[in-house]
Amino acid sequence: MAVSGFAAQQSKAAPCICGLKARTSRVSPAAAASRFSSVRNIGQQPTQRSSSCRRRPSQLSARHRLDVQAVIPQLSGDATEQTPPDLPSYLFKERIVYLGMSLVPAVTELMLAELLYLQYDSPTKPVFMYINSTGVTKGGEKLGYEAEAFAIYDTMRYIKPPVYTICVGNAFGEAAMLLAAGEQGRRASLPSATIMLRQPMNRFQQMQASDIDIYRNEVRKTKTEIVSLLSRHTKHTPEEIEKDIARAKYFDPYEAVEYGIVDRVMEPDSSEMKKIVQTAAVRT
């Protein structure tokens, strides 16, 4: 009697599995196998399901519904509520390459990829390189990352599209060399930009004497290469260039035009803007 009572309780508490009620009565092995096969194939055969096991369409769609607000930017409200656009992609679409950081390997890698891609996109349309960089920083590696500037320079000369260079803030050191390496007649600067030429920078710290001698020779080679490239693009002799960069030499845009680093100054009013910049230079 205790066993039958327990079976009855189990029969009452048995869950509803898609309309099929579990039974605790003794059945033959063949019948049990048949029932197990029907339950296993229940997803493949249409059967009548109970109301407790049937999912409502609204619940199913709510679970698999995409969060539209997460993938589509908001287009309502003022500018502070808008999702910021991908400005570098818009610039790149217009064939604009922007050097806005110091020359480090990550920046060089991106610029080389952009220049090479723009060549295969159109070998005849010009590439506009905007420069606002301090070149190689004092905290660089042993060789000062000058090799990064040489990589960009060689790629500018290698690709077929002409590269128009524009200084929009400052171009110091190796960045000034890249500015001068643009297409002749297409090198420009904004009126308030600052351009500076200098020697390669290097720091010898915690090295043995033989290593210092090796790096000293490498710095000399780097300096000779920079002097040669500046001489080629500014039409000055190597001796003049080497003398001018013995110490840091700064140029305003108009002085840079006279020196041959750029070809013109992009300004709304030539005479008036020239007076303003020259007056500010005299005061300093």
Contacts in CASP RR format, 6 or more apart in sequence:
PFRMAT RR
TARGET T0000
AUTHOR 0000-0000-0000
METHOD contacts of the structure
MODEL  1
MAVSGFAAQQSKAAPCICGLKARTSRVSPAAAASRFSSVRNIGQQPTQRS
SSCRRRPSQLSARHRLDVQAVIPQLSGDATEQTPPDLPSYLFKERIVYLG
MSLVPAVTELMLAELLYLQYDSPTKPVFMYINSTGVTKGGEKLGYEAEAF
AIYDTMRYIKPPVYTICVGNAFGEAAMLLAAGEQGRRASLPSATIMLRQP
MNRFQQMQASDIDIYRNEVRKTKTEIVSLLSRHTKHTPEEIEKDIARAKY
FDPYEAVEYGIVDRVMEPDSSEMKKIVQTAAVRT
7 24 0 8 1.000
8 24 0 8 1.000
10 24 0 8 1.000
11 22 0 8 1.000
11 23 0 8 1.000
11 24 0 8 1.000
14 21 0 8 1.000
14 22 0 8 1.000
14 23 0 8 1.000
14 24 0 8 1.000
15 22 0 8 1.000
16 50 0 8 1.000
16 52 0 8 1.000
16 53 0 8 1.000
17 39 0 8 1.000
17 53 0 8 1.000
18 42 0 8 1.000
18 47 0 8 1.000
18 49 0 8 1.000
18 50 0 8 1.000
18 53 0 8 1.000
19 47 0 8 1.000
19 48 0 8 1.000
19 49 0 8 1.000
19 50 0 8 1.000
19 53 0 8 1.000
20 35 0 8 1.000
20 39 0 8 1.000
20 42 0 8 1.000
27 35 0 8 1.000
38 45 0 8 1.000
73 82 0 8 1.000
73 83 0 8 1.000
74 81 0 8 1.000
74 82 0 8 1.000
74 83 0 8 1.000
75 82 0 8 1.000
88 98 0 8 1.000
91 98 0 8 1.000
92 114 0 8 1.000
94 128 0 8 1.000
95 118 0 8 1.000
95 121 0 8 1.000
95 122 0 8 1.000
95 125 0 8 1.000
95 126 0 8 1.000
95 127 0 8 1.000
95 128 0 8 1.000
95 161 0 8 1.000
96 127 0 8 1.000
96 128 0 8 1.000
96 129 0 8 1.000
96 130 0 8 1.000
97 111 0 8 1.000
97 114 0 8 1.000
97 115 0 8 1.000
97 118 0 8 1.000
97 127 0 8 1.000
97 128 0 8 1.000
97 129 0 8 1.000
97 130 0 8 1.000
98 129 0 8 1.000
98 130 0 8 1.000
98 132 0 8 1.000
99 107 0 8 1.000
99 111 0 8 1.000
99 129 0 8 1.000
99 130 0 8 1.000
99 131 0 8 1.000
99 132 0 8 1.000
99 133 0 8 1.000
99 152 0 8 1.000
99 175 0 8 1.000
99 178 0 8 1.000
100 107 0 8 1.000
100 130 0 8 1.000
100 131 0 8 1.000
100 132 0 8 1.000
100 133 0 8 1.000
101 107 0 8 1.000
101 133 0 8 1.000
102 133 0 8 1.000
102 134 0 8 1.000
102 135 0 8 1.000
102 136 0 8 1.000
102 137 0 8 1.000
102 145 0 8 1.000
103 133 0 8 1.000
103 135 0 8 1.000
103 136 0 8 1.000
103 145 0 8 1.000
103 148 0 8 1.000
103 149 0 8 1.000
103 152 0 8 1.000
103 174 0 8 1.000
103 175 0 8 1.000
104 145 0 8 1.000
104 148 0 8 1.000
105 145 0 8 1.000
105 148 0 8 1.000
107 148 0 8 1.000
108 148 0 8 1.000
108 151 0 8 1.000
108 152 0 8 1.000
111 152 0 8 1.000
111 155 0 8 1.000
112 151 0 8 1.000
112 152 0 8 1.000
112 155 0 8 1.000
115 127 0 8 1.000
115 152 0 8 1.000
115 155 0 8 1.000
115 156 0 8 1.000
115 159 0 8 1.000
115 163 0 8 1.000
116 155 0 8 1.000
116 159 0 8 1.000
118 125 0 8 1.000
118 127 0 8 1.000
118 159 0 8 1.000
118 161 0 8 1.000
119 159 0 8 1.000
119 160 0 8 1.000
119 161 0 8 1.000
122 161 0 8 1.000
123 159 0 8 1.000
123 160 0 8 1.000
123 161 0 8 1.000
124 160 0 8 1.000
124 161 0 8 1.000
125 161 0 8 1.000
126 161 0 8 1.000
126 162 0 8 1.000
126 163 0 8 1.000
126 164 0 8 1.000
126 183 0 8 1.000
126 186 0 8 1.000
127 159 0 8 1.000
127 161 0 8 1.000
127 162 0 8 1.000
127 163 0 8 1.000
127 164 0 8 1.000
128 164 0 8 1.000
128 166 0 8 1.000
129 156 0 8 1.000
129 163 0 8 1.000
129 164 0 8 1.000
129 165 0 8 1.000
129 166 0 8 1.000
129 178 0 8 1.000
129 182 0 8 1.000
130 166 0 8 1.000
130 168 0 8 1.000
131 165 0 8 1.000
131 166 0 8 1.000
131 167 0 8 1.000
131 168 0 8 1.000
131 169 0 8 1.000
131 171 0 8 1.000
131 175 0 8 1.000
131 178 0 8 1.000
131 179 0 8 1.000
132 167 0 8 1.000
132 168 0 8 1.000
132 169 0 8 1.000
132 170 0 8 1.000
132 171 0 8 1.000
133 170 0 8 1.000
133 171 0 8 1.000
133 172 0 8 1.000
133 175 0 8 1.000
134 170 0 8 1.000
134 172 0 8 1.000
134 173 0 8 1.000
134 175 0 8 1.000
135 149 0 8 1.000
135 171 0 8 1.000
135 172 0 8 1.000
135 173 0 8 1.000
135 174 0 8 1.000
135 175 0 8 1.000
136 144 0 8 1.000
136 145 0 8 1.000
136 146 0 8 1.000
136 148 0 8 1.000
136 149 0 8 1.000
136 173 0 8 1.000
136 174 0 8 1.000
136 200 0 8 1.000
136 201 0 8 1.000
137 145 0 8 1.000
138 201 0 8 1.000
138 203 0 8 1.000
139 203 0 8 1.000
142 202 0 8 1.000
142 203 0 8 1.000
142 215 0 8 1.000
143 202 0 8 1.000
143 215 0 8 1.000
143 218 0 8 1.000
143 219 0 8 1.000
143 222 0 8 1.000
144 200 0 8 1.000
144 201 0 8 1.000
144 202 0 8 1.000
146 174 0 8 1.000
146 200 0 8 1.000
146 222 0 8 1.000
146 226 0 8 1.000
148 174 0 8 1.000
149 174 0 8 1.000
149 175 0 8 1.000
149 177 0 8 1.000
149 178 0 8 1.000
150 225 0 8 1.000
152 178 0 8 1.000
153 177 0 8 1.000
153 178 0 8 1.000
153 181 0 8 1.000
153 229 0 8 1.000
156 163 0 8 1.000
156 178 0 8 1.000
156 181 0 8 1.000
156 182 0 8 1.000
157 181 0 8 1.000
162 182 0 8 1.000
162 183 0 8 1.000
162 186 0 8 1.000
163 181 0 8 1.000
163 182 0 8 1.000
163 183 0 8 1.000
164 182 0 8 1.000
164 183 0 8 1.000
164 186 0 8 1.000
164 187 0 8 1.000
164 188 0 8 1.000
165 178 0 8 1.000
165 179 0 8 1.000
165 180 0 8 1.000
165 181 0 8 1.000
165 182 0 8 1.000
165 183 0 8 1.000
165 186 0 8 1.000
165 187 0 8 1.000
165 188 0 8 1.000
165 262 0 8 1.000
166 187 0 8 1.000
166 188 0 8 1.000
166 189 0 8 1.000
166 190 0 8 1.000
166 266 0 8 1.000
167 179 0 8 1.000
167 188 0 8 1.000
167 189 0 8 1.000
167 190 0 8 1.000
167 193 0 8 1.000
167 195 0 8 1.000
167 253 0 8 1.000
167 256 0 8 1.000
167 262 0 8 1.000
168 190 0 8 1.000
168 193 0 8 1.000
169 190 0 8 1.000
169 192 0 8 1.000
169 193 0 8 1.000
169 194 0 8 1.000
170 193 0 8 1.000
170 194 0 8 1.000
170 195 0 8 1.000
170 196 0 8 1.000
171 178 0 8 1.000
171 179 0 8 1.000
171 193 0 8 1.000
171 194 0 8 1.000
171 195 0 8 1.000
171 196 0 8 1.000
172 194 0 8 1.000
172 195 0 8 1.000
172 196 0 8 1.000
172 198 0 8 1.000
173 196 0 8 1.000
173 197 0 8 1.000
173 198 0 8 1.000
174 226 0 8 1.000
176 195 0 8 1.000
176 196 0 8 1.000
176 197 0 8 1.000
176 261 0 8 1.000
177 226 0 8 1.000
177 229 0 8 1.000
177 230 0 8 1.000
177 233 0 8 1.000
179 187 0 8 1.000
179 189 0 8 1.000
179 195 0 8 1.000
179 261 0 8 1.000
179 262 0 8 1.000
180 187 0 8 1.000
180 229 0 8 1.000
180 230 0 8 1.000
180 233 0 8 1.000
180 234 0 8 1.000
180 260 0 8 1.000
180 261 0 8 1.000
180 262 0 8 1.000
181 229 0 8 1.000
181 233 0 8 1.000
182 233 0 8 1.000
184 263 0 8 1.000
185 263 0 8 1.000
185 264 0 8 1.000
186 263 0 8 1.000
187 261 0 8 1.000
187 262 0 8 1.000
187 263 0 8 1.000
187 264 0 8 1.000
188 262 0 8 1.000
188 263 0 8 1.000
188 264 0 8 1.000
188 265 0 8 1.000
188 266 0 8 1.000
189 195 0 8 1.000
189 253 0 8 1.000
189 256 0 8 1.000
189 257 0 8 1.000
189 262 0 8 1.000
189 264 0 8 1.000
189 265 0 8 1.000
189 266 0 8 1.000
190 253 0 8 1.000
190 265 0 8 1.000
190 266 0 8 1.000
190 267 0 8 1.000
191 253 0 8 1.000
191 265 0 8 1.000
191 266 0 8 1.000
191 267 0 8 1.000
191 273 0 8 1.000
191 276 0 8 1.000
191 277 0 8 1.000
192 253 0 8 1.000
192 277 0 8 1.000
193 252 0 8 1.000
193 253 0 8 1.000
194 250 0 8 1.000
194 251 0 8 1.000
194 252 0 8 1.000
195 250 0 8 1.000
195 251 0 8 1.000
195 252 0 8 1.000
195 253 0 8 1.000
195 256 0 8 1.000
195 261 0 8 1.000
195 262 0 8 1.000
196 248 0 8 1.000
196 249 0 8 1.000
196 250 0 8 1.000
196 251 0 8 1.000
197 230 0 8 1.000
197 241 0 8 1.000
197 244 0 8 1.000
197 245 0 8 1.000
197 248 0 8 1.000
197 249 0 8 1.000
197 251 0 8 1.000
197 261 0 8 1.000
198 245 0 8 1.000
198 247 0 8 1.000
198 248 0 8 1.000
198 249 0 8 1.000
199 223 0 8 1.000
199 226 0 8 1.000
199 245 0 8 1.000
199 246 0 8 1.000
200 219 0 8 1.000
200 222 0 8 1.000
200 223 0 8 1.000
200 226 0 8 1.000
202 215 0 8 1.000
202 219 0 8 1.000
204 212 0 8 1.000
204 215 0 8 1.000
204 216 0 8 1.000
207 215 0 8 1.000
223 242 0 8 1.000
226 245 0 8 1.000
227 238 0 8 1.000
227 241 0 8 1.000
227 242 0 8 1.000
227 245 0 8 1.000
228 238 0 8 1.000
230 236 0 8 1.000
230 241 0 8 1.000
230 245 0 8 1.000
231 237 0 8 1.000
231 238 0 8 1.000
231 240 0 8 1.000
231 241 0 8 1.000
233 260 0 8 1.000
233 261 0 8 1.000
234 241 0 8 1.000
234 259 0 8 1.000
234 260 0 8 1.000
234 261 0 8 1.000
235 260 0 8 1.000
236 244 0 8 1.000
236 259 0 8 1.000
236 260 0 8 1.000
251 259 0 8 1.000
251 261 0 8 1.000
252 277 0 8 1.000
252 278 0 8 1.000
252 281 0 8 1.000
253 262 0 8 1.000
253 265 0 8 1.000
253 277 0 8 1.000
254 265 0 8 1.000
254 274 0 8 1.000
254 277 0 8 1.000
254 278 0 8 1.000
256 262 0 8 1.000
257 263 0 8 1.000
257 264 0 8 1.000
257 265 0 8 1.000
265 273 0 8 1.000
265 274 0 8 1.000
267 273 0 8 1.000
267 274 0 8 1.000
END
